[in-house]
Amino acid sequence: MNRRRLLLGATALPFAGAARANNFPNGPFRIIVPFGAGSATDQGARNVAEGLNRIFGVPAVVENKPGANGAIAAEVAAKAKPDGQTIFVCSNTAAASNVAMMRSLPYDPLRDFEPLTLIGRAPVFMIVNPKVEAATAQDFAALCKKQPGKVNFGSGSASTRISGELLKAKAQIDMVHVPYKSTPAALQDTMAGHVQMCFADPVTSLPQVKAGTVRCLGVGSRGRYKLTPDIPTLIEQGIPDFELMTWTGVLLPAGVPPAVSATLREAIVKTITEPAYVERQAQGGSEITPTTPEEMRRIQVAEIELYREMMKIAGIEPE
């Protein structure tokens, strides 16, 4: 107990008053993640867990619950007691795009959750196995046109699935979709050559690009991504209007007391804006983008509509 008091006094002075006023936290934090270990979402969650443990002096346990495009984890988080002890660290897949991509969900990301903040944002990267005979996105499109229906692409989230479908529509090519439970799993099979291509976030894929185990053919941003200025965009390579971003954010089950939500958000923003964390994420390719709860909710709503429009363009129906 003395150690905990010292820790709170030394590292959490901005939060100590609110924590005492709400008797918060009164036990360990449970951080639910909708993807497997090693994903960008998982890495973000573990940094949040480390910060909460350091600030509040209580354990913060990460639970990975992959599957169903994040719906399994989201349902568990949505049904948790709204006391601030259960936190859902998720990507835009579970927080927004599932509404457009799936016909039926066991949760509602707008009604069942309260947004806290985004913690990271990055464009999708087009990744190929190094043995694929394509140095550019246009080379890859030409390869697919020579072998219609013979080239596979993997995806481990809604963002990476819609990226592949969008590429098919924009480049007018035929590829076979292979679903995975997480982006790292799709990336691993791309490295192994079981699928020829996948889209991935830079946090997951850039280390492998730098190691030469995969090759990046382009970035799905409007202009060159400031953290990887040497990699051309898909747009500048002739894939029209290909712009798709991924993000990671923090949600709480609906009904958490406002004082507790404010205390948690302050602690999380403090954690993700520390210079060492910002630099570490930048090296991995992710920009730190804290938002207000209101800003995050507007982003959620806008993304649902964006994905509905992209699905029309790609010609795919909700599953």
Secondary structure as GFF3:
##gff-version 3
##sequence-region A 1 319
A	DSSP	alpha_helix	2	11	.	.	.	ID=ss1
A	DSSP	alpha_helix	13	21	.	.	.	ID=ss2
A	DSSP	beta_strand	29	33	.	.	.	ID=ss3
A	DSSP	alpha_helix	40	56	.	.	.	ID=ss4
A	DSSP	beta_strand	60	64	.	.	.	ID=ss5
A	DSSP	three_ten_helix	68	70	.	.	.	ID=ss6
A	DSSP	alpha_helix	71	78	.	.	.	ID=ss7
A	DSSP	beta_strand	86	91	.	.	.	ID=ss8
A	DSSP	alpha_helix	92	92	.	.	.	ID=ss9
A	DSSP	pi_helix	93	97	.	.	.	ID=ss10
A	DSSP	alpha_helix	98	101	.	.	.	ID=ss11
A	DSSP	beta_strand	113	123	.	.	.	ID=ss12
A	DSSP	beta_strand	125	128	.	.	.	ID=ss13
A	DSSP	alpha_helix	137	146	.	.	.	ID=ss14
A	DSSP	beta_strand	152	155	.	.	.	ID=ss15
A	DSSP	alpha_helix	158	171	.	.	.	ID=ss16
A	DSSP	beta_strand	176	179	.	.	.	ID=ss17
A	DSSP	alpha_helix	183	192	.	.	.	ID=ss18
A	DSSP	beta_strand	197	200	.	.	.	ID=ss19
A	DSSP	alpha_helix	202	211	.	.	.	ID=ss20
A	DSSP	beta_strand	215	219	.	.	.	ID=ss21
A	DSSP	beta_strand	245	253	.	.	.	ID=ss22
A	DSSP	alpha_helix	258	272	.	.	.	ID=ss23
A	DSSP	alpha_helix	275	284	.	.	.	ID=ss24
A	DSSP	alpha_helix	293	314	.	.	.	ID=ss25
###
